[in-house]
Protein backbone atom coordinates (compact mmCIF):
# COMPACT_ATOMS: atom_id res chain seq x y z
CA UNK A 1 0.00 0.00 0.00
CA UNK A 2 1.40 3.40 -0.91
CA UNK A 3 0.74 6.88 -2.17
CA UNK A 4 0.90 7.24 -6.02
CA UNK A 5 2.98 9.95 -7.64
CA UNK A 6 1.03 12.25 -10.03
CA UNK A 7 2.18 14.15 -13.08
CA UNK A 8 -0.78 16.47 -13.79
CA UNK A 9 -2.82 18.83 -11.66
CA UNK A 10 -6.13 17.40 -12.90
CA UNK A 11 -5.43 14.10 -11.25
CA UNK A 12 -3.84 15.52 -8.14
CA UNK A 13 -7.14 15.36 -6.23
CA UNK A 14 -7.34 11.58 -6.44
CA UNK A 15 -5.40 8.87 -4.63
CA UNK A 16 -5.07 5.40 -6.01
CA UNK A 17 -5.21 2.61 -3.43
CA UNK A 18 -4.68 -1.00 -4.34
CA UNK A 19 -6.78 -3.58 -2.48
CA UNK A 20 -5.74 -7.18 -2.11
CA UNK A 21 -8.02 -9.04 -4.57
CA UNK A 22 -10.08 -12.13 -3.73
CA UNK A 23 -9.31 -13.57 -7.16
CA UNK A 24 -6.36 -13.50 -9.42
CA UNK A 25 -7.48 -10.18 -11.00
CA UNK A 26 -5.98 -7.00 -9.51
CA UNK A 27 -8.44 -4.24 -8.81
CA UNK A 28 -7.74 -0.58 -8.16
CA UNK A 29 -10.10 1.71 -6.27
CA UNK A 30 -9.83 5.48 -6.61
CA UNK A 31 -10.88 7.48 -3.51
CA UNK A 32 -11.25 11.28 -3.67
CA UNK A 33 -8.76 13.21 -1.59
CA UNK A 34 -10.25 15.57 1.02
CA UNK A 35 -10.04 19.24 0.07
CA UNK A 36 -7.14 21.25 1.51
CA UNK A 37 -5.51 18.03 2.59
CA UNK A 38 -2.01 19.44 2.81
CA UNK A 39 -3.16 22.55 4.62
CA UNK A 40 -5.23 20.64 7.21
CA UNK A 41 -2.52 18.18 8.13
CA UNK A 42 -0.36 19.26 11.06
CA UNK A 43 1.99 16.85 12.77
CA UNK A 44 1.58 16.69 16.56
CA UNK A 45 3.83 19.15 18.34
CA UNK A 46 7.00 17.78 19.87
CA UNK A 47 6.81 17.70 23.65
CA UNK A 48 10.00 17.23 25.63
CA UNK A 49 9.86 14.32 28.04
CA UNK A 50 8.85 15.40 31.52
CA UNK A 51 11.09 14.57 34.40
CA UNK A 52 9.51 12.26 36.93
CA UNK A 53 8.53 13.99 40.14
CA UNK A 54 11.07 13.27 42.82
CA UNK A 55 9.80 11.70 45.99
CA UNK A 56 10.81 13.46 49.18
CA UNK A 57 11.78 10.60 51.44
CA UNK A 58 12.06 12.58 54.68
CA UNK A 59 10.06 15.57 55.82
CA UNK A 60 11.70 18.99 55.89
CA UNK A 61 10.92 21.04 58.99
CA UNK A 62 10.78 24.80 59.38
CA UNK A 63 13.31 25.70 62.11
CA UNK A 64 11.86 27.79 64.92
CA UNK A 65 13.07 26.08 68.10
CA UNK A 66 16.76 26.91 67.68
CA UNK A 67 16.11 30.61 66.88
CA UNK A 68 13.84 30.73 69.94
CA UNK A 69 16.62 29.30 72.12
CA UNK A 70 18.97 31.99 70.82
CA UNK A 71 16.50 34.77 71.64
CA UNK A 72 15.83 33.35 75.12
CA UNK A 73 19.55 33.10 75.92
CA UNK A 74 20.16 36.68 74.80
CA UNK A 75 17.14 37.91 76.80
CA UNK A 76 18.35 36.12 79.94
CA UNK A 77 21.81 37.67 79.55
CA UNK A 78 20.28 41.15 79.24
CA UNK A 79 18.21 40.49 82.36
CA UNK A 80 21.34 39.29 84.19
CA UNK A 81 23.08 42.57 83.36
CA UNK A 82 20.02 44.51 84.56
CA UNK A 83 19.95 42.57 87.82
CA UNK A 84 23.72 42.88 88.25
CA UNK A 85 23.58 46.72 88.39
CA UNK A 86 27.36 47.12 88.54
CA UNK A 87 27.41 50.88 89.35
CA UNK A 88 25.41 50.23 92.50
CA UNK A 89 27.35 47.19 93.74
CA UNK A 90 30.90 47.81 92.56
CA UNK A 91 33.31 50.70 92.17
CA UNK A 92 35.07 49.61 88.98
CA UNK A 93 32.66 49.14 86.05
CA UNK A 94 33.11 49.22 82.29
CA UNK A 95 30.77 51.55 80.38
CA UNK A 96 29.24 53.11 83.50
CA UNK A 97 28.33 56.42 81.83
CA UNK A 98 27.01 54.83 78.63
CA UNK A 99 25.29 51.69 79.87
CA UNK A 100 24.23 52.84 83.35
CA UNK A 101 23.01 49.81 85.32
CA UNK A 102 23.84 47.52 82.37
CA UNK A 103 27.56 48.32 82.77
CA UNK A 104 29.99 45.39 82.83
CA UNK A 105 32.12 44.23 85.73
CA UNK A 106 35.83 45.04 85.52
CA UNK A 107 37.96 42.78 83.34
CA UNK A 108 39.89 41.63 86.41
CA UNK A 109 36.69 40.20 87.80
CA UNK A 110 35.09 39.09 84.52
CA UNK A 111 37.28 39.26 81.38
CA UNK A 112 34.32 38.19 79.20
CA UNK A 113 32.41 41.47 79.80
CA UNK A 114 29.50 40.30 81.88
CA UNK A 115 27.92 40.24 85.34
CA UNK A 116 29.51 39.26 88.64
CA UNK A 117 29.75 35.71 89.92
CA UNK A 118 27.29 36.59 92.68
CA UNK A 119 24.64 37.58 90.12
CA UNK A 120 25.15 34.41 88.11
CA UNK A 121 24.89 32.32 91.25
CA UNK A 122 21.65 34.06 92.18
CA UNK A 123 20.18 33.28 88.74
CA UNK A 124 21.08 29.58 88.83
CA UNK A 125 24.77 29.05 88.03
CA UNK A 126 26.17 25.59 88.71
CA UNK A 127 27.71 25.49 92.17
CA UNK A 128 28.58 22.07 93.58
CA UNK A 129 28.05 23.12 97.19
CA UNK A 130 24.56 24.41 96.40
CA UNK A 131 23.68 21.22 94.52
CA UNK A 132 25.00 18.78 97.12
CA UNK A 133 24.39 20.57 100.42
CA UNK A 134 21.45 22.70 99.33
CA UNK A 135 19.85 19.92 97.24
CA UNK A 136 19.44 22.38 94.34
CA UNK A 137 19.67 19.78 91.58
CA UNK A 138 17.80 22.14 89.24
CA UNK A 139 21.05 24.07 88.81
CA UNK A 140 22.25 21.29 86.50
CA UNK A 141 19.72 22.58 83.95
CA UNK A 142 19.46 26.29 84.80
CA UNK A 143 23.19 26.94 84.33
CA UNK A 144 22.91 26.04 80.63
CA UNK A 145 20.76 29.15 80.02
CA UNK A 146 23.26 31.57 81.60
CA UNK A 147 26.40 33.09 80.11
CA UNK A 148 29.38 34.77 81.71
CA UNK A 149 29.75 37.64 79.23
CA UNK A 150 29.12 39.18 75.84
CA UNK A 151 31.86 37.19 74.11
CA UNK A 152 30.60 34.01 75.74
CA UNK A 153 26.98 34.38 74.64
CA UNK A 154 27.91 35.50 71.11
CA UNK A 155 30.26 32.57 70.52
CA UNK A 156 27.76 30.01 71.78
CA UNK A 157 24.73 31.41 69.97
CA UNK A 158 26.51 31.74 66.62
CA UNK A 159 27.71 28.16 66.92
CA UNK A 160 24.20 27.03 67.88
CA UNK A 161 22.72 28.67 64.78
CA UNK A 162 25.38 27.09 62.57
CA UNK A 163 24.82 23.58 63.95
CA UNK A 164 21.27 23.55 65.28
CA UNK A 165 19.30 25.03 62.38
CA UNK A 166 20.32 22.30 59.93
CA UNK A 167 19.58 19.58 62.47
CA UNK A 168 16.14 21.01 63.19
CA UNK A 169 15.38 21.17 59.46
CA UNK A 170 16.22 17.49 59.14
CA UNK A 171 14.73 16.05 62.34
CA UNK A 172 12.25 18.59 63.75
CA UNK A 173 12.07 20.61 66.95
CA UNK A 174 10.99 17.77 69.29
CA UNK A 175 13.99 15.51 68.78
CA UNK A 176 16.53 18.33 68.56
CA UNK A 177 14.99 20.04 71.60
CA UNK A 178 15.33 16.86 73.67
CA UNK A 179 18.91 16.35 72.50
CA UNK A 180 19.80 19.96 73.37
CA UNK A 181 18.28 20.00 76.87
CA UNK A 182 19.40 16.52 77.96
CA UNK A 183 22.93 17.06 76.61
CA UNK A 184 23.20 20.29 78.58
CA UNK A 185 22.27 18.46 81.78
CA UNK A 186 24.73 15.68 80.99
CA UNK A 187 27.51 18.23 80.54
CA UNK A 188 26.65 19.91 83.85
CA UNK A 189 26.68 16.53 85.59
CA UNK A 190 30.23 15.67 84.53
CA UNK A 191 31.39 19.22 85.23
CA UNK A 192 30.06 19.12 88.80
CA UNK A 193 32.05 15.95 89.50
CA UNK A 194 35.40 17.57 88.61
CA UNK A 195 34.99 21.37 88.81
CA UNK A 196 34.49 21.80 92.54
CA UNK A 197 35.84 25.23 93.47
CA UNK A 198 34.26 27.58 90.92
CA UNK A 199 30.81 28.17 89.47
CA UNK A 200 30.01 27.19 85.89
CA UNK A 201 27.59 28.62 83.31
CA UNK A 202 27.02 28.33 79.57
CA UNK A 203 25.29 26.39 76.81
CA UNK A 204 28.52 24.80 75.60
CA UNK A 205 27.57 21.37 76.95
CA UNK A 206 24.26 21.43 75.05
CA UNK A 207 26.04 22.66 71.92
CA UNK A 208 28.60 19.86 72.09
CA UNK A 209 25.70 17.48 72.56
CA UNK A 210 24.39 18.48 69.15
CA UNK A 211 27.84 17.84 67.66
CA UNK A 212 27.89 14.41 69.27
CA UNK A 213 24.40 13.71 67.96
CA UNK A 214 25.53 14.65 64.44
CA UNK A 215 28.36 12.13 64.67
CA UNK A 216 26.20 9.25 65.91
CA UNK A 217 23.49 10.12 63.36
CA UNK A 218 26.04 9.73 60.60
CA UNK A 219 27.15 6.37 61.98
CA UNK A 220 23.72 4.85 62.60
CA UNK A 221 22.40 6.03 59.21
CA UNK A 222 25.61 5.05 57.43
CA UNK A 223 23.95 3.14 54.59
CA UNK A 224 21.83 6.06 53.36
CA UNK A 225 24.73 8.52 52.96
CA UNK A 226 26.70 8.88 49.75
CA UNK A 227 29.80 10.91 50.71
CA UNK A 228 30.36 9.04 53.96
CA UNK A 229 34.09 9.55 54.41
CA UNK A 230 34.03 13.25 53.52
CA UNK A 231 31.17 13.97 55.91
CA UNK A 232 32.77 11.95 58.71
CA UNK A 233 36.19 13.58 58.29
CA UNK A 234 34.74 17.10 58.31
CA UNK A 235 32.64 16.46 61.39
CA UNK A 236 35.46 14.83 63.35
CA UNK A 237 37.77 17.75 62.51
CA UNK A 238 35.21 20.27 63.81
CA UNK A 239 34.78 18.29 67.03
CA UNK A 240 38.54 18.01 67.63
CA UNK A 241 39.07 21.74 67.12
CA UNK A 242 36.29 22.63 69.55
CA UNK A 243 37.52 20.18 72.18
CA UNK A 244 41.07 21.52 71.78
CA UNK A 245 39.85 24.99 72.75
CA UNK A 246 38.72 23.45 76.04
CA UNK A 247 42.29 22.85 77.22
CA UNK A 248 42.67 26.60 77.72
CA UNK A 249 42.20 27.97 81.26
CA UNK A 250 38.80 29.27 82.41
CA UNK A 251 37.03 26.96 79.93
CA UNK A 252 34.94 24.13 81.38
CA UNK A 253 35.97 21.31 79.09
CA UNK A 254 34.31 18.75 81.36
CA UNK A 255 30.95 20.26 80.41
CA UNK A 256 31.98 19.95 76.75
CA UNK A 257 32.96 16.30 77.16
CA UNK A 258 29.88 15.40 79.19
CA UNK A 259 27.57 17.09 76.72
CA UNK A 260 29.30 15.46 73.77
CA UNK A 261 29.04 11.94 75.20
CA UNK A 262 25.39 12.48 76.14
CA UNK A 263 24.53 13.85 72.70
CA UNK A 264 26.44 11.02 71.04
CA UNK A 265 24.26 8.46 72.83
CA UNK A 266 21.08 10.44 72.15
CA UNK A 267 21.84 10.52 68.43
CA UNK A 268 21.56 6.72 68.25
CA UNK A 269 18.14 6.95 69.94
CA UNK A 270 16.52 10.09 68.53
CA UNK A 271 18.04 10.55 65.07
CA UNK A 272 17.72 7.05 63.62
CA UNK A 273 16.45 6.97 60.01
CA UNK A 274 14.35 4.22 58.36
CA UNK A 275 15.82 2.43 55.36
CA UNK A 276 15.01 3.56 51.81
CA UNK A 277 13.42 0.22 50.95
CA UNK A 278 10.91 0.57 53.78
CA UNK A 279 10.10 4.18 52.80
CA UNK A 280 9.58 3.23 49.14
CA UNK A 281 7.39 0.34 50.21
CA UNK A 282 5.10 2.68 52.16
CA UNK A 283 4.91 5.16 49.27
CA UNK A 284 4.21 2.52 46.60
CA UNK A 285 0.97 2.97 44.59
CA UNK A 286 -2.04 0.76 45.41
CA UNK A 287 -1.80 -2.70 43.93
CA UNK A 288 1.98 -2.59 43.69
CA UNK A 289 3.60 -5.43 45.58
CA UNK A 290 7.23 -5.36 46.60
CA UNK A 291 9.49 -7.31 48.87
CA UNK A 292 8.82 -6.66 52.55
CA UNK A 293 11.65 -4.58 54.04
CA UNK A 294 12.38 -3.99 57.71
CA UNK A 295 12.13 -0.39 58.90
CA UNK A 296 15.59 -0.49 60.50
CA UNK A 297 18.60 -2.68 59.96
CA UNK A 298 19.81 -5.06 62.65
CA UNK A 299 22.83 -2.93 63.56
CA UNK A 300 20.55 0.08 64.06
CA UNK A 301 18.48 -1.81 66.62
CA UNK A 302 21.65 -2.92 68.40
CA UNK A 303 23.07 0.61 68.62
CA UNK A 304 19.72 1.99 69.79
CA UNK A 305 19.40 -0.49 72.67
CA UNK A 306 23.04 -0.13 73.78
CA UNK A 307 22.85 3.68 73.68
CA UNK A 308 19.65 3.70 75.74
CA UNK A 309 21.18 1.46 78.41
CA UNK A 310 24.39 3.51 78.57
CA UNK A 311 22.45 6.78 78.79
CA UNK A 312 20.40 5.52 81.73
CA UNK A 313 23.57 4.27 83.44
CA UNK A 314 25.32 7.60 82.85
CA UNK A 315 22.68 9.65 84.62
CA UNK A 316 22.04 7.13 87.39
CA UNK A 317 25.71 6.73 88.30
CA UNK A 318 26.53 10.41 87.81
CA UNK A 319 23.71 11.66 90.02
CA UNK A 320 24.54 9.05 92.64
CA UNK A 321 28.19 10.12 92.78
CA UNK A 322 27.34 13.82 92.80
CA UNK A 323 24.72 13.69 95.55
CA UNK A 324 27.00 11.36 97.50
CA UNK A 325 29.65 14.11 97.63
CA UNK A 326 32.22 12.24 95.54
CA UNK A 327 35.04 14.38 94.10
CA UNK A 328 36.11 12.96 90.76
CA UNK A 329 39.61 14.43 91.10
CA UNK A 330 40.30 12.11 94.06
CA UNK A 331 39.76 9.04 91.89
CA UNK A 332 41.32 10.27 88.64
CA UNK A 333 44.69 11.95 89.08
CA UNK A 334 45.14 12.82 85.41
CA UNK A 335 41.59 13.91 84.52
CA UNK A 336 42.35 17.57 85.19
CA UNK A 337 44.44 17.57 82.01
CA UNK A 338 41.23 17.07 80.03
CA UNK A 339 40.15 20.57 81.04
CA UNK A 340 43.43 22.48 81.13
CA UNK A 341 46.97 21.64 80.04
CA UNK A 342 49.72 23.66 81.78
CA UNK A 343 51.73 26.02 79.58
CA UNK A 344 54.30 28.80 80.03
CA UNK A 345 51.55 31.15 78.84
CA UNK A 346 49.04 30.28 81.58
CA UNK A 347 48.49 28.33 84.78
CA UNK A 348 45.82 25.75 85.35
CA UNK A 349 45.73 25.52 89.11
CA UNK A 350 42.62 26.83 90.85
CA UNK A 351 42.91 30.07 92.77
CA UNK A 352 43.07 29.44 96.51
CA UNK A 353 43.00 31.94 99.33
CA UNK A 354 43.23 31.84 103.09
CA UNK A 355 40.91 34.14 104.97
CA UNK A 356 39.89 35.18 108.43
CA UNK A 357 36.43 36.62 108.89
CA UNK A 358 34.75 38.56 111.67
CA UNK A 359 31.08 39.13 110.92
CA UNK A 360 31.12 41.02 107.58
CA UNK A 361 34.84 41.91 107.69
CA UNK A 362 37.25 39.52 105.97
CA UNK A 363 41.03 39.51 105.64
CA UNK A 364 42.11 37.44 102.62
CA UNK A 365 45.49 36.28 101.30
CA UNK A 366 46.11 34.65 97.93
CA UNK A 367 48.20 31.49 98.32
CA UNK A 368 49.76 31.73 94.84
CA UNK A 369 51.09 35.33 94.81
CA UNK A 370 50.77 36.03 98.58
CA UNK A 371 48.84 39.26 98.04
CA UNK A 372 46.54 40.29 100.87
CA UNK A 373 43.43 42.41 101.09
CA UNK A 374 40.82 43.54 103.61
CA UNK A 375 37.19 43.60 102.48
CA UNK A 376 33.73 44.40 103.80
CA UNK A 377 30.98 42.01 102.74
CA UNK A 378 27.34 42.92 102.31
CA UNK A 379 26.40 39.33 103.06
CA UNK A 380 28.91 37.44 105.24
CA UNK A 381 27.50 34.07 104.10
CA UNK A 382 27.86 34.76 100.37
CA UNK A 383 30.41 32.17 99.18
CA UNK A 384 30.24 33.44 95.60
CA UNK A 385 31.40 36.88 96.74
CA UNK A 386 34.34 35.30 98.57
CA UNK A 387 35.29 33.37 95.43
CA UNK A 388 35.08 36.55 93.39
CA UNK A 389 37.34 38.46 95.79
CA UNK A 390 39.84 35.60 95.78
CA UNK A 391 39.90 35.56 91.97
CA UNK A 392 40.52 39.32 91.85
CA UNK A 393 43.25 39.08 94.48
CA UNK A 394 45.08 36.26 92.70
CA UNK A 395 44.81 37.78 89.20
C-alpha positions in Angstrom: 0.0 0.0 0.0 1.4 3.4 -0.9 0.7 6.9 -2.2 0.9 7.2 -6.0 3.0 10.0 -7.6 1.0 12.3 -10.0 2.2 14.2 -13.1 -0.8 16.5 -13.8 -2.8 18.8 -11.7 -6.1 17.4 -12.9 -5.4 14.1 -11.2 -3.8 15.5 -8.1 -7.1 15.4 -6.2 -7.3 11.6 -6.4 -5.4 8.9 -4.6 -5.1 5.4 -6.0 -5.2 2.6 -3.4 -4.7 -1.0 -4.3 -6.8 -3.6 -2.5 -5.7 -7.2 -2.1 -8.0 -9.0 -4.6 -10.1 -12.1 -3.7 -9.3 -13.6 -7.2 -6.4 -13.5 -9.4 -7.5 -10.2 -11.0 -6.0 -7.0 -9.5 -8.4 -4.2 -8.8 -7.7 -0.6 -8.2 -10.1 1.7 -6.3 -9.8 5.5 -6.6 -10.9 7.5 -3.5 -11.3 11.3 -3.7 -8.8 13.2 -1.6 -10.2 15.6 1.0 -10.0 19.2 0.1 -7.1 21.3 1.5 -5.5 18.0 2.6 -2.0 19.4 2.8 -3.2 22.5 4.6 -5.2 20.6 7.2 -2.5 18.2 8.1 -0.4 19.3 11.1 2.0 16.9 12.8 1.6 16.7 16.6 3.8 19.2 18.3 7.0 17.8 19.9 6.8 17.7 23.7 10.0 17.2 25.6 9.9 14.3 28.0 8.8 15.4 31.5 11.1 14.6 34.4 9.5 12.3 36.9 8.5 14.0 40.1 11.1 13.3 42.8 9.8 11.7 46.0 10.8 13.5 49.2 11.8 10.6 51.4 12.1 12.6 54.7 10.1 15.6 55.8 11.7 19.0 55.9 10.9 21.0 59.0 10.8 24.8 59.4 13.3 25.7 62.1 11.9 27.8 64.9 13.1 26.1 68.1 16.8 26.9 67.7 16.1 30.6 66.9 13.8 30.7 69.9 16.6 29.3 72.1 19.0 32.0 70.8 16.5 34.8 71.6 15.8 33.3 75.1 19.5 33.1 75.9 20.2 36.7 74.8 17.1 37.9 76.8 18.4 36.1 79.9 21.8 37.7 79.5 20.3 41.1 79.2 18.2 40.5 82.4 21.3 39.3 84.2 23.1 42.6 83.4 20.0 44.5 84.6 19.9 42.6 87.8 23.7 42.9 88.3 23.6 46.7 88.4 27.4 47.1 88.5 27.4 50.9 89.4 25.4 50.2 92.5 27.3 47.2 93.7 30.9 47.8 92.6 33.3 50.7 92.2 35.1 49.6 89.0 32.7 49.1 86.1 33.1 49.2 82.3 30.8 51.6 80.4 29.2 53.1 83.5 28.3 56.4 81.8 27.0 54.8 78.6 25.3 51.7 79.9 24.2 52.8 83.3 23.0 49.8 85.3 23.8 47.5 82.4 27.6 48.3 82.8 30.0 45.4 82.8 32.1 44.2 85.7 35.8 45.0 85.5 38.0 42.8 83.3 39.9 41.6 86.4 36.7 40.2 87.8 35.1 39.1 84.5 37.3 39.3 81.4 34.3 38.2 79.2 32.4 41.5 79.8 29.5 40.3 81.9 27.9 40.2 85.3 29.5 39.3 88.6 29.7 35.7 89.9 27.3 36.6 92.7 24.6 37.6 90.1 25.1 34.4 88.1 24.9 32.3 91.3 21.7 34.1 92.2 20.2 33.3 88.7 21.1 29.6 88.8 24.8 29.0 88.0 26.2 25.6 88.7 27.7 25.5 92.2 28.6 22.1 93.6 28.1 23.1 97.2 24.6 24.4 96.4 23.7 21.2 94.5 25.0 18.8 97.1 24.4 20.6 100.4 21.5 22.7 99.3 19.8 19.9 97.2 19.4 22.4 94.3 19.7 19.8 91.6 17.8 22.1 89.2 21.0 24.1 88.8 22.2 21.3 86.5 19.7 22.6 83.9 19.5 26.3 84.8 23.2 26.9 84.3 22.9 26.0 80.6 20.8 29.2 80.0 23.3 31.6 81.6 26.4 33.1 80.1 29.4 34.8 81.7 29.8 37.6 79.2 29.1 39.2 75.8 31.9 37.2 74.1 30.6 34.0 75.7 27.0 34.4 74.6 27.9 35.5 71.1 30.3 32.6 70.5 27.8 30.0 71.8 24.7 31.4 70.0 26.5 31.7 66.6 27.7 28.2 66.9 24.2 27.0 67.9 22.7 28.7 64.8 25.4 27.1 62.6 24.8 23.6 64.0 21.3 23.5 65.3 19.3 25.0 62.4 20.3 22.3 59.9 19.6 19.6 62.5 16.1 21.0 63.2 15.4 21.2 59.5 16.2 17.5 59.1 14.7 16.1 62.3 12.3 18.6 63.7 12.1 20.6 66.9 11.0 17.8 69.3 14.0 15.5 68.8 16.5 18.3 68.6 15.0 20.0 71.6 15.3 16.9 73.7 18.9 16.3 72.5 19.8 20.0 73.4 18.3 20.0 76.9 19.4 16.5 78.0 22.9 17.1 76.6 23.2 20.3 78.6 22.3 18.5 81.8 24.7 15.7 81.0 27.5 18.2 80.5 26.7 19.9 83.8 26.7 16.5 85.6 30.2 15.7 84.5 31.4 19.2 85.2 30.1 19.1 88.8 32.1 16.0 89.5 35.4 17.6 88.6 35.0 21.4 88.8 34.5 21.8 92.5 35.8 25.2 93.5 34.3 27.6 90.9 30.8 28.2 89.5 30.0 27.2 85.9 27.6 28.6 83.3 27.0 28.3 79.6 25.3 26.4 76.8 28.5 24.8 75.6 27.6 21.4 76.9 24.3 21.4 75.1 26.0 22.7 71.9 28.6 19.9 72.1 25.7 17.5 72.6 24.4 18.5 69.1 27.8 17.8 67.7 27.9 14.4 69.3 24.4 13.7 68.0 25.5 14.7 64.4 28.4 12.1 64.7 26.2 9.3 65.9 23.5 10.1 63.4 26.0 9.7 60.6 27.1 6.4 62.0 23.7 4.8 62.6 22.4 6.0 59.2 25.6 5.1 57.4 23.9 3.1 54.6 21.8 6.1 53.4 24.7 8.5 53.0 26.7 8.9 49.7 29.8 10.9 50.7 30.4 9.0 54.0 34.1 9.5 54.4 34.0 13.3 53.5 31.2 14.0 55.9 32.8 11.9 58.7 36.2 13.6 58.3 34.7 17.1 58.3 32.6 16.5 61.4 35.5 14.8 63.3 37.8 17.8 62.5 35.2 20.3 63.8 34.8 18.3 67.0 38.5 18.0 67.6 39.1 21.7 67.1 36.3 22.6 69.6 37.5 20.2 72.2 41.1 21.5 71.8 39.8 25.0 72.8 38.7 23.5 76.0 42.3 22.9 77.2 42.7 26.6 77.7 42.2 28.0 81.3 38.8 29.3 82.4 37.0 27.0 79.9 34.9 24.1 81.4 36.0 21.3 79.1 34.3 18.8 81.4 30.9 20.3 80.4 32.0 19.9 76.8 33.0 16.3 77.2 29.9 15.4 79.2 27.6 17.1 76.7 29.3 15.5 73.8 29.0 11.9 75.2 25.4 12.5 76.1 24.5 13.8 72.7 26.4 11.0 71.0 24.3 8.5 72.8 21.1 10.4 72.2 21.8 10.5 68.4 21.6 6.7 68.3 18.1 7.0 69.9 16.5 10.1 68.5 18.0 10.6 65.1 17.7 7.1 63.6 16.4 7.0 60.0 14.4 4.2 58.4 15.8 2.4 55.4 15.0 3.6 51.8 13.4 0.2 51.0 10.9 0.6 53.8 10.1 4.2 52.8 9.6 3.2 49.1 7.4 0.3 50.2 5.1 2.7 52.2 4.9 5.2 49.3 4.2 2.5 46.6 1.0 3.0 44.6 -2.0 0.8 45.4 -1.8 -2.7 43.9 2.0 -2.6 43.7 3.6 -5.4 45.6 7.2 -5.4 46.6 9.5 -7.3 48.9 8.8 -6.7 52.6 11.6 -4.6 54.0 12.4 -4.0 57.7 12.1 -0.4 58.9 15.6 -0.5 60.5 18.6 -2.7 60.0 19.8 -5.1 62.6 22.8 -2.9 63.6 20.5 0.1 64.1 18.5 -1.8 66.6 21.6 -2.9 68.4 23.1 0.6 68.6 19.7 2.0 69.8 19.4 -0.5 72.7 23.0 -0.1 73.8 22.9 3.7 73.7 19.7 3.7 75.7 21.2 1.5 78.4 24.4 3.5 78.6 22.4 6.8 78.8 20.4 5.5 81.7 23.6 4.3 83.4 25.3 7.6 82.8 22.7 9.7 84.6 22.0 7.1 87.4 25.7 6.7 88.3 26.5 10.4 87.8 23.7 11.7 90.0 24.5 9.0 92.6 28.2 10.1 92.8 27.3 13.8 92.8 24.7 13.7 95.5 27.0 11.4 97.5 29.6 14.1 97.6 32.2 12.2 95.5 35.0 14.4 94.1 36.1 13.0 90.8 39.6 14.4 91.1 40.3 12.1 94.1 39.8 9.0 91.9 41.3 10.3 88.6 44.7 11.9 89.1 45.1 12.8 85.4 41.6 13.9 84.5 42.3 17.6 85.2 44.4 17.6 82.0 41.2 17.1 80.0 40.1 20.6 81.0 43.4 22.5 81.1 47.0 21.6 80.0 49.7 23.7 81.8 51.7 26.0 79.6 54.3 28.8 80.0 51.5 31.2 78.8 49.0 30.3 81.6 48.5 28.3 84.8 45.8 25.7 85.4 45.7 25.5 89.1 42.6 26.8 90.9 42.9 30.1 92.8 43.1 29.4 96.5 43.0 31.9 99.3 43.2 31.8 103.1 40.9 34.1 105.0 39.9 35.2 108.4 36.4 36.6 108.9 34.8 38.6 111.7 31.1 39.1 110.9 31.1 41.0 107.6 34.8 41.9 107.7 37.2 39.5 106.0 41.0 39.5 105.6 42.1 37.4 102.6 45.5 36.3 101.3 46.1 34.6 97.9 48.2 31.5 98.3 49.8 31.7 94.8 51.1 35.3 94.8 50.8 36.0 98.6 48.8 39.3 98.0 46.5 40.3 100.9 43.4 42.4 101.1 40.8 43.5 103.6 37.2 43.6 102.5 33.7 44.4 103.8 31.0 42.0 102.7 27.3 42.9 102.3 26.4 39.3 103.1 28.9 37.4 105.2 27.5 34.1 104.1 27.9 34.8 100.4 30.4 32.2 99.2 30.2 33.4 95.6 31.4 36.9 96.7 34.3 35.3 98.6 35.3 33.4 95.4 35.1 36.6 93.4 37.3 38.5 95.8 39.8 35.6 95.8 39.9 35.6 92.0 40.5 39.3 91.8 43.2 39.1 94.5 45.1 36.3 92.7 44.8 37.8 89.2 
